[in-house]
Amino acid sequence: MDIQEIQKKIATVSDNYAKHCSINRDDDWYILKLQEEIGELVQNYLSFTGRGRKREKTDEEIKTDFANELADVVGQVLLLAQHHNINIEEALERKWFKYLK
């Protein structure tokens, strides 16, 4: 699966979520939602690294929660890029992959 295909799937899920929850996703929503997801990632990271509450979860459950929050952040970044018509593949080539040449 390539990034554009992933973006389309994420956009569909996000569209369904917004419709179901009556959420108005204006320009600010995408960046603010990303900030919310980063906060949740940090909270789970602290638990994952033994510096936060376990909340009666097993180590495997904590690792799964951390992975799920990473997925949320990646998904939200892709939504933000799509909303602002940013070709993330081109941006990655320009910013990161130029060092591979």
ChimeraX commands (.cxc) that place a marker at each C-alpha (Angstrom):
marker #1 position 0.00,0.00,0.00 radius 0.5
marker #1 position 1.39,3.41,-0.93 radius 0.5
marker #1 position 0.97,6.69,0.92 radius 0.5
marker #1 position -1.75,8.02,-1.37 radius 0.5
marker #1 position -3.81,4.88,-0.90 radius 0.5
marker #1 position -3.32,5.12,2.87 radius 0.5
marker #1 position -4.36,8.79,2.77 radius 0.5
marker #1 position -7.58,7.93,0.95 radius 0.5
marker #1 position -8.49,5.27,3.52 radius 0.5
marker #1 position -7.69,7.59,6.41 radius 0.5
marker #1 position -9.72,10.38,4.81 radius 0.5
marker #1 position -12.70,8.05,4.47 radius 0.5
marker #1 position -12.49,7.05,8.12 radius 0.5
marker #1 position -12.12,10.70,9.16 radius 0.5
marker #1 position -15.06,11.76,6.99 radius 0.5
marker #1 position -17.24,9.06,8.55 radius 0.5
marker #1 position -16.08,10.06,12.06 radius 0.5
marker #1 position -16.81,13.74,11.42 radius 0.5
marker #1 position -20.26,12.98,10.04 radius 0.5
marker #1 position -21.14,10.57,12.85 radius 0.5
marker #1 position -19.96,12.97,15.58 radius 0.5
marker #1 position -21.16,16.18,13.85 radius 0.5
marker #1 position -17.66,17.65,13.82 radius 0.5
marker #1 position -16.89,20.73,11.74 radius 0.5
marker #1 position -13.38,20.17,10.41 radius 0.5
marker #1 position -12.24,23.67,9.51 radius 0.5
marker #1 position -8.61,24.59,8.79 radius 0.5
marker #1 position -7.74,24.78,12.50 radius 0.5
marker #1 position -9.28,21.40,13.31 radius 0.5
marker #1 position -6.58,19.45,11.48 radius 0.5
marker #1 position -3.66,21.00,13.35 radius 0.5
marker #1 position -5.48,21.09,16.69 radius 0.5
marker #1 position -6.48,17.44,16.35 radius 0.5
marker #1 position -2.84,16.60,15.58 radius 0.5
marker #1 position -1.82,18.36,18.81 radius 0.5
marker #1 position -4.41,16.34,20.73 radius 0.5
marker #1 position -3.09,13.10,19.25 radius 0.5
marker #1 position 0.51,14.05,20.08 radius 0.5
marker #1 position -0.57,14.63,23.68 radius 0.5
marker #1 position -2.12,11.16,23.79 radius 0.5
marker #1 position 1.05,9.71,22.25 radius 0.5
marker #1 position 3.20,11.34,24.94 radius 0.5
marker #1 position 0.92,10.05,27.68 radius 0.5
marker #1 position 1.17,6.52,26.30 radius 0.5
marker #1 position 4.92,6.87,25.80 radius 0.5
marker #1 position 5.35,7.65,29.48 radius 0.5
marker #1 position 3.46,4.48,30.39 radius 0.5
marker #1 position 5.35,2.49,27.74 radius 0.5
marker #1 position 8.71,3.61,29.14 radius 0.5
marker #1 position 7.76,3.04,32.78 radius 0.5
marker #1 position 7.42,6.71,33.67 radius 0.5
marker #1 position 3.63,6.87,33.73 radius 0.5
marker #1 position 0.72,5.01,35.24 radius 0.5
marker #1 position 0.02,1.54,33.93 radius 0.5
marker #1 position -3.73,1.87,34.60 radius 0.5
marker #1 position -3.91,-1.84,35.41 radius 0.5
marker #1 position -2.77,-2.75,31.88 radius 0.5
marker #1 position -0.29,-5.42,30.89 radius 0.5
marker #1 position 2.96,-4.47,29.19 radius 0.5
marker #1 position 1.57,-5.83,25.93 radius 0.5
marker #1 position -1.58,-3.70,26.24 radius 0.5
marker #1 position 0.54,-0.64,26.95 radius 0.5
marker #1 position 2.69,-1.36,23.88 radius 0.5
marker #1 position -0.45,-1.77,21.76 radius 0.5
marker #1 position -1.82,1.54,23.07 radius 0.5
marker #1 position 1.48,3.24,22.22 radius 0.5
marker #1 position 1.42,1.76,18.70 radius 0.5
marker #1 position -2.19,2.88,18.25 radius 0.5
marker #1 position -1.32,6.43,19.26 radius 0.5
marker #1 position 1.59,6.43,16.80 radius 0.5
marker #1 position -0.93,5.40,14.13 radius 0.5
marker #1 position -3.23,8.25,15.18 radius 0.5
marker #1 position -0.42,10.79,14.83 radius 0.5
marker #1 position 0.63,9.47,11.42 radius 0.5
marker #1 position -2.99,9.44,10.28 radius 0.5
marker #1 position -3.56,12.98,11.45 radius 0.5
marker #1 position -0.37,14.19,9.74 radius 0.5
marker #1 position -1.58,12.64,6.49 radius 0.5
marker #1 position -5.00,14.28,6.90 radius 0.5
marker #1 position -3.36,17.65,7.56 radius 0.5
marker #1 position -1.22,17.28,4.44 radius 0.5
marker #1 position -4.18,16.26,2.31 radius 0.5
marker #1 position -6.35,19.11,3.62 radius 0.5
marker #1 position -3.70,21.63,2.58 radius 0.5
marker #1 position -2.96,19.93,-0.76 radius 0.5
marker #1 position 0.55,18.93,0.28 radius 0.5
marker #1 position 2.04,16.02,-1.61 radius 0.5
marker #1 position 3.70,14.31,1.33 radius 0.5
marker #1 position 5.66,11.93,-0.90 radius 0.5
marker #1 position 7.26,14.87,-2.72 radius 0.5
marker #1 position 7.94,16.61,0.58 radius 0.5
marker #1 position 9.63,13.49,1.96 radius 0.5
marker #1 position 11.77,13.22,-1.17 radius 0.5
marker #1 position 12.74,16.88,-0.90 radius 0.5
marker #1 position 13.34,16.97,2.87 radius 0.5
marker #1 position 14.54,13.47,3.85 radius 0.5
marker #1 position 15.42,11.29,0.91 radius 0.5
marker #1 position 17.77,13.79,-0.74 radius 0.5
marker #1 position 20.35,12.49,1.75 radius 0.5
marker #1 position 20.19,9.05,0.18 radius 0.5
marker #1 position 21.66,10.26,-3.12 radius 0.5
marker link #1:1,2 radius 0.2
marker link #1:2,3 radius 0.2
marker link #1:3,4 radius 0.2
marker link #1:4,5 radius 0.2
marker link #1:5,6 radius 0.2
marker link #1:6,7 radius 0.2
marker link #1:7,8 radius 0.2
marker link #1:8,9 radius 0.2
marker link #1:9,10 radius 0.2
marker link #1:10,11 radius 0.2
marker link #1:11,12 radius 0.2
marker link #1:12,13 radius 0.2
marker link #1:13,14 radius 0.2
marker link #1:14,15 radius 0.2
marker link #1:15,16 radius 0.2
marker link #1:16,17 radius 0.2
marker link #1:17,18 radius 0.2
marker link #1:18,19 radius 0.2
marker link #1:19,20 radius 0.2
marker link #1:20,21 radius 0.2
marker link #1:21,22 radius 0.2
marker link #1:22,23 radius 0.2
marker link #1:23,24 radius 0.2
marker link #1:24,25 radius 0.2
marker link #1:25,26 radius 0.2
marker link #1:26,27 radius 0.2
marker link #1:27,28 radius 0.2
marker link #1:28,29 radius 0.2
marker link #1:29,30 radius 0.2
marker link #1:30,31 radius 0.2
marker link #1:31,32 radius 0.2
marker link #1:32,33 radius 0.2
marker link #1:33,34 radius 0.2
marker link #1:34,35 radius 0.2
marker link #1:35,36 radius 0.2
marker link #1:36,37 radius 0.2
marker link #1:37,38 radius 0.2
marker link #1:38,39 radius 0.2
marker link #1:39,40 radius 0.2
marker link #1:40,41 radius 0.2
marker link #1:41,42 radius 0.2
marker link #1:42,43 radius 0.2
marker link #1:43,44 radius 0.2
marker link #1:44,45 radius 0.2
marker link #1:45,46 radius 0.2
marker link #1:46,47 radius 0.2
marker link #1:47,48 radius 0.2
marker link #1:48,49 radius 0.2
marker link #1:49,50 radius 0.2
marker link #1:50,51 radius 0.2
marker link #1:51,52 radius 0.2
marker link #1:52,53 radius 0.2
marker link #1:53,54 radius 0.2
marker link #1:54,55 radius 0.2
marker link #1:55,56 radius 0.2
marker link #1:56,57 radius 0.2
marker link #1:57,58 radius 0.2
marker link #1:58,59 radius 0.2
marker link #1:59,60 radius 0.2
marker link #1:60,61 radius 0.2
marker link #1:61,62 radius 0.2
marker link #1:62,63 radius 0.2
marker link #1:63,64 radius 0.2
marker link #1:64,65 radius 0.2
marker link #1:65,66 radius 0.2
marker link #1:66,67 radius 0.2
marker link #1:67,68 radius 0.2
marker link #1:68,69 radius 0.2
marker link #1:69,70 radius 0.2
marker link #1:70,71 radius 0.2
marker link #1:71,72 radius 0.2
marker link #1:72,73 radius 0.2
marker link #1:73,74 radius 0.2
marker link #1:74,75 radius 0.2
marker link #1:75,76 radius 0.2
marker link #1:76,77 radius 0.2
marker link #1:77,78 radius 0.2
marker link #1:78,79 radius 0.2
marker link #1:79,80 radius 0.2
marker link #1:80,81 radius 0.2
marker link #1:81,82 radius 0.2
marker link #1:82,83 radius 0.2
marker link #1:83,84 radius 0.2
marker link #1:84,85 radius 0.2
marker link #1:85,86 radius 0.2
marker link #1:86,87 radius 0.2
marker link #1:87,88 radius 0.2
marker link #1:88,89 radius 0.2
marker link #1:89,90 radius 0.2
marker link #1:90,91 radius 0.2
marker link #1:91,92 radius 0.2
marker link #1:92,93 radius 0.2
marker link #1:93,94 radius 0.2
marker link #1:94,95 radius 0.2
marker link #1:95,96 radius 0.2
marker link #1:96,97 radius 0.2
marker link #1:97,98 radius 0.2
marker link #1:98,99 radius 0.2
marker link #1:99,100 radius 0.2
marker link #1:100,101 radius 0.2
view
